[in-house]
């Protein structure tokens, strides 16, 4: 209310703020004295202000006292600000404990050249060192893994034989390219950007992270970080903003790998085209320290690359990620259960095989993500089964039972892809009902009332009369 009385916006608002702080002071702020400030000119608050009553001034004074007490509670010191006097002295007089003049070596209450006075007790203590900002200690970097170590991690993944062979080949080609350059031999620059084709849950992101490390170990990237994104993180809401948004994402990936999931979603509109054009330019500008991997369903990705010549010349290596077999999915489940310190015995494995046998396969099937969902549901069911056991044994805490495994309601939340590349809902899903809330349904036309027998006879007689020559 006080601020409104002294001005609601602009310089008046700034004046109101300074007035609130100065109202409790022994002297007005320099900015409030005649000639003391350029941002606003108000009479001192002790003098009558036209249009301002005593009640408002009392409110301002009380607010100033509250501000002062709150500032004193924050560390016990009131900062030296224009228009706010420090305890024990005038705000303009350096000798009285105010702001002080930096040129004479005196820095006021929080400085190191004068004793510190507790505003609450008035007691002086030894010289207080100024508080230092909290600086987070840099985390020690993980030791850089060698190419051999990273390739060993790749080989330890379940399945993906074709993927492993292609990554090994890429690593060998790039390694020899580097050796030839060191030897002073001409060597054509090999395109490093990759296309990952595959359904959800086939390990594309995991392999992309290993590729980033391998490229760094080969000396092709300076950092080796993996930056994941999709259309929503590249495209802005208005034309002209997408270019900057895309450039910012690419900049964050410089020195590492930019992984664009469902990259085909950038096709089809001018917003996506703006993102693609910016991406192509950034790839060219940062070609010495950036690798881009685009991923998605096979057919839409093929269309996406072919429709953009700037991409087709830069993404010449395509790696296909096949769906996992049942044996591979069982192995993934067992591996994840063991990593979570659960025991999945033979009976549990047989139950999983039965569930997998009933799941329809297709582009919407989640592969590794599906069995992870099965495991998470089993862990929840396991906890529910033990709810009435006060002190379960270690074996009970670790052992999963066949009844703990249930099929998730949906194989994967992502939509499927038809043969023509369009997205379709999962099998069995109800088509969405489109309701236009802005256009209410038009009321039905009222039915015509039935004619009475008398009206019918009159109409018939009239018709016969008209037909008579």
HELIX and SHEET records of a PDB file:
HELIX    1   1 UNK A    2  UNK A    6  1                                   5    
HELIX    2   2 UNK A   10  UNK A   22  1                                  13    
HELIX    3   3 UNK A   30  UNK A   32  5                                   3    
HELIX    4   4 UNK A   54  UNK A   73  1                                  20    
HELIX    5   5 UNK A   94  UNK A   96  5                                   3    
HELIX    6   6 UNK A  102  UNK A  104  5                                   3    
HELIX    7   7 UNK A  147  UNK A  156  1                                  10    
HELIX    8   8 UNK A  161  UNK A  182  1                                  22    
HELIX    9   9 UNK A  204  UNK A  217  1                                  14    
HELIX   10  10 UNK A  231  UNK A  233  5                                   3    
HELIX   11  11 UNK A  242  UNK A  253  1                                  12    
HELIX   12  12 UNK A  263  UNK A  266  5                                   4    
HELIX   13  13 UNK A  270  UNK A  285  1                                  16    
HELIX   14  14 UNK A  298  UNK A  306  1                                   9    
HELIX   15  15 UNK A  309  UNK A  312  1                                   4    
HELIX   16  16 UNK A  326  UNK A  339  1                                  14    
HELIX   17  17 UNK A  346  UNK A  357  1                                  12    
HELIX   18  18 UNK A  368  UNK A  385  1                                  18    
HELIX   19  19 UNK A  394  UNK A  398  1                                   5    
HELIX   20  20 UNK A  402  UNK A  404  5                                   3    
HELIX   21  21 UNK A  453  UNK A  467  1                                  15    
SHEET    1   A 2 UNK A 116  UNK A 117  0                                        
SHEET    2   A 2 UNK A 124  UNK A 125 -1                                        
SHEET    1   B 5 UNK A 226  UNK A 229  0                                        
SHEET    2   B 5 UNK A 257  UNK A 261  1                                        
SHEET    3   B 5 UNK A 291  UNK A 296  1                                        
SHEET    4   B 5 UNK A 194  UNK A 198  1                                        
SHEET    5   B 5 UNK A 317  UNK A 321  1                                        
SHEET    1   C 2 UNK A 416  UNK A 417  0                                        
SHEET    2   C 2 UNK A 423  UNK A 424 -1                                        
END                                                                             
